[in-house]
Amino acid sequence: MKEARLRFVPLTPERWDDFAELFGPRGACAGCWCMWWRLERKDYRAGQGATNKRRMRRLVEKEPPGLLAYAGKRAVGWVALAPRSEYSGLARARTLKPVDDQPVWSVTCFYVAKDFRRRGITTALLEAAAAYVRKRGGRIIEGYPSLPGGPWPDAFAYTGLVPAFERAGFAVAAKPTGGRRIMRRALA
């Protein structure tokens, strides 16, 4: 899909209904509502479903926690992004330790509507995220994609896949495991 056909906007309270429709009744996957990286594990698990949805709604009311991709009037994609310090799950992840002491914005999750997958929307979301972070004075954007060795279920691709990051100009900054990468893009 060409980026020109997509429109990217921050998730604000006015766009909540579009986000909720995109995520559907299951909250994208198992009641996550994109809270996995933001909460202590016990709080995340206890809140799966309606509680995590309310938590995300409160975040949206404070500041945009990510961007929506629209095809026409329909939200078809999502990317979560914020300064790394806002993701307590990253701080606890043994394999995703900071590469250095540079302040970075983190891209932690993606969700693309089923009928829009495999059309380049993740790469387009990464490009939009980089532009968004650059406008806010960020100098580095970082993500944590997987490098599958074969067919990969869509549900496991929530952090993105390495080829999409490569197409968006990211480079490997660390290889914490055989199948996980920390990828960065410097912003001018």
C-alpha positions in Angstrom: 0.0 0.0 0.0 1.3 3.4 -0.9 1.8 5.8 2.0 0.0 8.5 0.0 -3.2 6.5 0.4 -2.8 6.4 4.2 -3.2 9.2 6.7 -1.4 9.1 10.1 -2.7 10.9 13.1 -2.0 10.8 16.9 -4.5 8.8 19.0 -6.5 11.5 20.8 -9.8 11.3 22.7 -11.7 12.4 19.6 -10.3 9.3 17.8 -10.9 6.8 20.6 -13.9 5.1 18.9 -11.8 4.5 15.8 -9.1 2.9 17.9 -11.6 0.8 19.8 -13.2 -0.4 16.6 -9.8 -1.3 15.2 -8.8 -3.3 18.3 -12.3 -5.0 18.4 -13.9 -6.7 21.4 -10.7 -8.7 22.2 -8.6 -5.6 22.6 -6.3 -6.6 19.6 -5.1 -9.8 21.3 -6.3 -11.3 24.6 -7.5 -8.1 26.1 -4.1 -6.4 25.8 -5.3 -2.9 24.6 -1.6 -2.2 24.1 -0.8 -2.2 27.8 1.8 -5.1 27.9 4.9 -2.9 27.9 3.4 -0.3 30.2 2.4 -2.3 33.3 3.8 -4.7 35.9 3.0 -8.2 34.7 0.6 -9.0 37.6 -1.3 -5.7 36.9 -1.4 -6.5 33.2 -2.7 -10.0 33.7 -5.3 -8.9 36.3 -6.5 -6.1 33.9 -6.7 -8.0 30.6 -9.9 -6.9 28.9 -12.1 -4.1 30.2 -9.6 -2.8 32.8 -6.7 -2.5 30.3 -9.1 -0.8 27.9 -9.9 1.8 30.6 -6.2 2.2 31.4 -5.5 2.9 27.7 -8.4 5.4 27.6 -6.9 7.3 30.5 -3.5 7.4 28.7 -5.2 8.8 25.6 -6.9 11.5 27.7 -3.4 12.7 28.9 -1.4 12.5 25.7 -1.3 10.5 22.5 0.3 7.1 23.2 0.7 6.3 19.5 -0.5 6.8 15.9 -3.4 5.5 13.9 -3.2 4.8 10.2 -6.3 5.6 8.2 -7.4 4.3 4.8 -10.2 6.7 4.0 -12.3 7.1 7.2 -11.3 3.8 8.6 -8.5 3.2 11.1 -6.5 0.3 9.7 -3.3 0.4 11.7 -1.8 1.3 15.0 1.8 1.9 16.4 2.5 2.6 20.1 5.3 5.0 20.7 6.6 7.0 23.6 9.9 7.8 25.3 11.5 4.5 26.5 11.2 5.7 30.1 7.4 5.4 29.8 7.6 1.6 29.3 8.3 -0.2 32.6 8.1 -3.5 30.7 11.2 -2.6 28.8 13.1 -1.7 32.0 12.3 -5.2 33.3 13.0 -7.1 30.1 16.4 -8.9 30.6 16.9 -9.2 26.8 16.0 -5.6 25.9 18.4 -3.6 28.1 19.3 -0.1 26.8 22.0 -0.1 24.2 23.6 3.0 25.7 22.6 6.0 27.7 21.1 8.0 24.7 17.5 9.1 25.2 15.3 7.2 22.8 11.7 7.0 21.8 10.4 3.4 21.7 8.1 1.8 19.2 6.7 -1.2 21.1 3.6 -2.5 19.4 1.7 -2.6 16.1 -1.7 -3.7 15.2 -3.0 -3.8 11.6 -6.6 -4.8 10.6 -6.6 -8.3 9.3 -7.8 -7.3 5.8 -4.9 -4.8 5.5 -2.0 -7.0 6.6 0.9 -7.7 4.3 0.5 -4.4 2.5 3.4 -2.5 4.0 1.4 -0.7 6.6 3.9 -1.5 9.4 6.7 0.1 7.4 4.5 3.1 6.7 3.6 3.4 10.4 7.4 3.3 11.2 8.0 6.2 8.8 5.1 8.2 10.3 6.4 7.4 13.9 9.9 8.7 12.9 8.4 11.9 11.6 6.3 12.3 14.7 9.2 11.8 17.0 11.4 14.2 15.0 8.8 16.9 15.3 8.9 16.5 19.0 12.6 16.9 19.2 13.5 13.2 19.5 16.9 12.2 18.0 16.6 8.4 18.1 13.7 6.1 17.6 14.1 2.4 18.5 12.1 -0.8 18.1 12.3 -4.4 19.2 11.2 -6.5 16.2 11.4 -10.3 15.7 13.4 -12.1 13.1 11.3 -15.3 12.5 13.1 -18.3 11.0 10.0 -19.4 9.1 6.2 -18.8 8.9 5.2 -16.5 11.8 1.6 -16.2 13.2 0.3 -12.7 13.0 -0.4 -12.6 16.7 3.3 -13.0 17.4 4.3 -10.0 15.2 3.0 -7.4 17.6 6.5 -5.9 18.0 7.1 -5.8 14.3 9.3 -7.8 12.0 12.9 -7.0 11.1 12.3 -6.5 7.3 9.7 -3.8 8.0 12.1 -1.9 10.2 14.9 -2.3 7.6 12.6 -0.8 4.9 11.9 2.1 7.2 15.6 2.9 7.5 16.3 1.3 10.9 19.6 -0.6 11.5 20.4 -3.3 14.0 21.8 -1.8 17.2 21.9 -5.0 19.2 21.1 -8.7 18.9 19.9 -9.7 22.4 18.6 -13.1 21.3 18.6 -15.3 18.1 15.2 -14.1 17.1 15.0 -10.6 18.6 16.7 -7.4 17.5 17.0 -3.9 18.9 16.8 -1.6 15.9 17.4 2.2 15.7 17.0 5.0 13.4 18.7 8.3 13.9 16.6 11.4 13.3 18.0 14.5 11.7 
